[in-house]
Amino acid sequence: MRVVRGVKRTLATVLVAAAVVPVTSRTAAAQCPIVPATASATDPNRLLSDACNKANDVFQLMTPQIGAVLAGGNPSPSIGGTLGGFPHFNVGLRLNVVQGALPRIDQANPGLGFTGAQASLIPVDNVFIPMPQADAQIGIFKGFKLGLPIPFLGITNIGGIDALVSASFVPSAEALAGGNGIKVEGGQVAIGYGARLGVFEESLLAPGLSVSAMIRPTPEVAINAIRGGDTLGIRNTKFTTTSVRVTLSKTIPIIGLGLSGGAGIDKVEGETTLAVKVSPLAPLPTAPVRANYSSAAEMTRRNFFVAASLKILIVRLVGEVGLVRGGDNPVLRNEFRDGSEAVLPNATRRYATLTARIGL
């Protein structure tokens, strides 16, 4: 496993791999150029068809990975119940990291298949994909206090409501060598939102138990991948993950040690518009050709996670690990490989989250 050095460079590389695509599994056949048998050797469709299909497959592979790093596990790591109503709150910084597979676009020769779309073996690099975020939770409604204590739980509140907010940031970055590489125009923040409904508010004896829903988008970014005379430029690229979670937690009084866990469902959706320029190789006399394609992809996956935390006064430090799995694989023309093993879009992905938070 290779750790990508530098968050900016990693984000740039990953986002390009996820976004330099024109179509999705739902629209690939309609959007990618079709090359008739009678087409000439310099027909522009010959120059675009292979790049279109390879880029589409890269998008399908990367979309669920971006969804996993965007969603993470618990929307409030270590918190299973609700906060106890206004004015209780939590704010924190977190870093989600997913164990991913990054396609080697530079070895796929996009746009150089002069006989039309070709099925290729595309190698991948195993990388850790990071996503920095900020989050906040605000108590809205304390809930209803039970009149009689529940056996083994004591007196607690039920039906509490919290508001959930998150912010994801993608910085501008570039990774160029000899004029070839990746340039990312980021610098924007995207705001996510959601709500949590408490089954039990955590108390001296009772664990915290809740159900939450959260929608997290990435900021829109513009990215150019440059290889020789070819440019894969994307516009209005955005990913959105909708997550539902059931979480359970308990903190041991006095020592402040907490344990939590849960499960849920993630639906990740991605869309982009690609502006691609392909330059033919000599001796073909064709001038560079350009085209725009629309892209959209989605996958629904299961998510499982556990966490441990330590509370010191109003500060809580949390470490969380989890995995996402399942989902329907799209039909791919090309094959991605890690050595001799095939890599599929719905492959199980492990992730970890580190969080520092304060709250009252």
N, C-alpha and C positions, 0 to 999 in steps of 0.2 A: 504494500500500500504506500502510495506516494502522497505526501502532504504538500499541497500547493502553497508556496511561500508568498505571503502578502495577500491580504484580503482584497485589495483593489484589483490586483491582477487576476485573482481567481474569479471574482465576480464578473470581470470583463470576459474572460474565456468561457465561463459557464453560460452567461447570457447570450453570447454569440452562438454557441452550440445549440441553445434552445430556440433561437429566434431566426436564424438565417434560413428560413423555409417559406415556400410559397403556398402549400396546401396541407390538408389534413386527410385522415383516413376516410372522412365522410365526403370530401370533395376532390380527392386526388385524381380520380379518373376524369373528372370534368375539367379540372384546372390545368393539369400538366399538359404541355404540348404533345400532340399525337403526330408521329412522323409517318406519312404515307410511304408505301414501298417505292413509289415513283418519284419521291422527292429528290432534288439534286443534292450533291455533296455539300453545297454551300447554303442550303435551305436554313434560315435562322432557327427553325424548330429543332434541327439536329444539334445546334449549339446550346439550346436551352432545355431540352427534354431531360437529359441526364442530370443536369444540375438541379432541375425542379424535383425529380424523384428522390435524389440523394438528400436534398435539403428537407424534403417532407419527412423522410424516415428519421433524420436526425431530430427533427422537431417532435416526432412521436416518442422517441426514446427519452428526450430530455424533459418533456412536459410533466410527467409524474414525479420526476426528481425535484423540479422546481416547486411543485406543489407540496412535497414532503418537507423541504427546508423552509418553506413559507409558513406552513401550519404548525410544525413541531408537534408536541403532545398536548399537555394540559395548557389551556389558555392562560392560567395563572399557576405556574409551577408550584407544587406543594400544597395548594389550597383545594380542598375537596368540597367544602360547603360554601355558604355565603358569608359576607363580612359583618352582618348584624345591622344593616340599615345605615342611613345617614347620621353622622358625618364620617363614618369609617371609610377608609380608602387604602389602596396600595399603588405604588408606582415603582417601576424598575427598569433595568436594562438587561437584555438577554442576547445570547448568541446561539442560534440553531446551527448545527453542523450535520450534514447528511453524507453517508458513505455512498458516493456516486460513481458513475461510469461516464467519462467524457469522450465522445467520438473524436477521432483524429481526422478532422476535416481536411488537413493538408495532405493526407494520404488517400483521400477519396477521389481526387482529380475531378472536382465538380465542373461541369460545363465542357469537358473535353471528350465526351462520348459522341463522336461524329456520326455514328450509326443510330443515334437515338438513345433512349434510356437503357442502361446496362445494369445488370445485377452484379454487385461487387461485395467483397468481404472487406468491411471497414473495421480496423482495430480500435480499441478503446483504451484509455488510460484510467486507472482507478485513482480517484481523487477524493478529498474531503471538500464538500461544497458548503461554504458558510453564508449565513444571512443575519446581520445585526438588526435588532429590533428594540423598540421601547414599548412598554405597555402600562396600562393603568386600569384599575378596577375601583368602582365607586358604589358604595352601598346605597340602594334606593329605598328598599322596604325591608324592615327587620323580620317580618313574618309574624306568625301567630304562636304564642307560647302555649304549650300543651298544659292542660289543667292538672293532669296526673303524670308522674314520671313513668316512662316506659322502662320495663325491666332491663337492667344492664346498661341503659342509656342515660338515666337521670332525666332532669328537666331540660328541655331544649326548645328551639323555635323551628317551625316548619313553614315553608312557603315564602322564604325570603327572596328578594330580587336584587341582583347587582347589574350595573352597566359595565361593559367591557370595551376597551379602546386599545388599539395597537397602532404603531407607526413603523413602516419598513422603509429603509433608505438604500438607494443604489448610487454609488459615487461615479463620477466621470473617471475614466481610466483608459490606458492604452498599453498594448504589448506588441511592439513593432521590432522587426529585425530585418535590415536590408530593404526597408520600404514595405515589407509584407507583414501581415498580422492583423490586429484587432484594435478598433477604436470605439469607445463607448461614450455616448453623450448622456450622462445621467444627471445627478445632482438634485433629484426631486425626492419628495417624501410622499408615500401613499398611506392613507389612514384606513384602518380596519375597525370594525365595530361588531358588537354582539351583546348577548345578555345571558345571565345565569339564573336558574331557578333552583332554590334550595329545597332538598328533601329533609335534611337535618342540618342545622347550624352546629358547627363544632363547639362543644362545651367541655367541662371538666371530665365527663365520662363519655359523652356522645362523640362519635366520629363525624366529620363533615361529609355530606353526600349531596351531590347536585347534578343537574343536567344543564349543559350550556350549548349555545350555537354561536358561531363566529364566522364572519366573512372578512378575508384578508386579501387585498389586491397588492400587486407590485406597482411601482410608478411606471408610467409610460417612458420608454427609452428609445433612442435612435442609435443603431449600431452599424458599423461598416467592417466587413471582413474582406481584407485585400490579399490577393494572391496573384502575383504577376500582373497581367492586364485584366484580370477578372475582379469585379467588386460585387459582393453580396451586401446590399444595403437594406436595412429594415426600418420601417417607420411605424409608430403607434403600437409598439409591442407591449402586451400586458398579459399578466397571469392573475387569476383569481382563484382562491381556495375557499370553499364553504365547508366548515367542519362542525360536527355534532359530537359532544363528549359526555360520558358519564364518569364522574371522578369521585374518589373516596380518599379521605386523609385523616390522620390523627397525629397530634403533637403531644409528646410526653411533657407534662408540666415540670417546672423547675429547671430541667437541663435543656429544654428548648429543642430537643431532637424530634424531627417529624418524618413520617413516612406517608407516601401517597401513591396512587396508581389509578388506572382507568383504561377505558377503551372507547372507540368511536369510529366514525366514518368521515372520510375526506372526499370531496369532489373537486377536482382541479380542472380549470378551463383556461385555455390559452388562445390568443388571437394576435395576428400581425399582418401587416402589408409589406411585401418585399419588393424592392426595386433592384433588379439584378442586371449587371452588365457583363457580357461574356465576349472576350476577344479571341478570334480564331488563331490557330497556329499556322505559320508559313508551311507550304507555299499557297495555301488557300487565299484568294484575294478578297474575301468577305470583310467588310468593315465591322467593328464591334456592334453587337446587337443588345437591345435592352428590352425588358418586359417587367410588368407588375403582376403580382399574384396575391390573392387573399388566402389567409390561413386560419384555421381554428381546430383545436384538439381538446379532448376531455377524457378523463378517466376517474372512476370511483373506486376507492381503496379502503381497507380496514386498517385501523391504527390502534396499537397497544403500547402502554408506557408505564414506568414506575419511577419514583423519585425519592431522594432523601434530602433533608434540609436541616439547617442549624439556625436557630433564632437567637440573636444577641440584642437585647433591648428591643428597639424598633426595626432592626436590620435582620433580614433573613437571606441566607446564602443557600442556593439550591443546585443540585445536580440531578439531571433527568436523563434516562435512556429509554429508547423505544424502537419500534419497527412498524413499517407499513407494508402491506402485502395485498395480493389479489388484484382484480380488475381485468377487463377484457383486452387482450392484445389486438392492436390494429394490424391490418395486413400490410406487410413491408415488402418492398421489392429487393432491398439490399439486406445484408446480414451483418450484424455487429458481433465481434468476437473478442473475448479476453483470453488470449492464447488459443487453446483448442475448444473453449467453452463458449456457447452462444449466449449473448446478452439480450434479454427481452425487455420491452417497456414495463411489463408488470412484475419484474423481478422484485423479490423482497429487498427492501432498503432499510438499513439501520441508521439511527440518528441519535444525537445527544444534544442536550441543552444546558447551558450554564446561565444562572440568573442571580442578580443581586437586587434586592428589593427593600424598600422601607414602607411602613404602613402604621396606621393607628386604628 
